[in-house]
Amino acid sequence: AISPYLPRGDPVLKPLIYEMILHEFLESDYEGFATLIREWPGDLYNNSVIVQAVRDHLKKDSQNRTLLKTLAEL
């Protein structure tokens, strides 16, 4: 609910805050997660942490097209 209101420019929050939001979406809403990945600049969060989280989810659902596309974008 708060993701649209998080700053994306100056100022920015700590990367951990953005990562927590992304993880929450990854747990509950793949489409919402993919939207945030497209909308948020990659320098807001630690890319390698998010890539690993997506790869972990793909171990459970290896044919999920949304996750595969998002992983490619990352």
N, C-alpha and C positions, 0 to 999 in steps of 0.2 A: 504494500500500500504506500510505502514511503519512497519507493525507488524513483518515481518521477520528480521528486523534490530534492533529491541529493544533488549537490553541486557537481558540475562536470568540468568547470573551468576554474577560474580564480575566485574564491579559494577552493581547495580540494580537501577532502577528508583523508585520513590514513588509509592505505591500501586495504588493510584488514576489514574496514567497514564495507567497502565495495565487495570484497571477497565473501563476506558473510551474507550479503544480500544475494549474490550470485549463487552461493551454495544453497540458500533457502529456495530459490527458484528451481535449481537443479533437482532438488528433492521433491518438488511439488508441481512444477509447471515447465515442461521442456520448451514449449513455444515461448513462454515469457522469458525464459533463460536465453533463448536464441535471440529474442528481440533486444534484450539488454546488451548482449555481446555485440550486436550490430550497432547499437546506439551509443554505447559508452566507449570513449577512447581507451585503447589498450594500456595506456600508461597510468590509468587509475588503479589498476590491480596488478598483482603478480601473475603474469600470464602462465608461467609454468605450474603454479598451484592449481589454476583453473583447468588447464589442460589435463593434469593428472586426475582431477576430480571427474572430468568427462570420461576419461579412459576407464576409470573405475566403474562408472555407470554403464559403459559399453560392455564390460565383462558380463554384466547381468542381462543386457539387452543389446546384443551385438549388431542387430539389424535395424536399430532405430535410426531412421533417416534424418530426423531432426538433430539428434546428437552427432551423427556422422558429418552432416553439413556444418554444424557449429564447430566441431573439432577442426575441420578444414579451414574455417574462417579464422580460428585462433592461431 
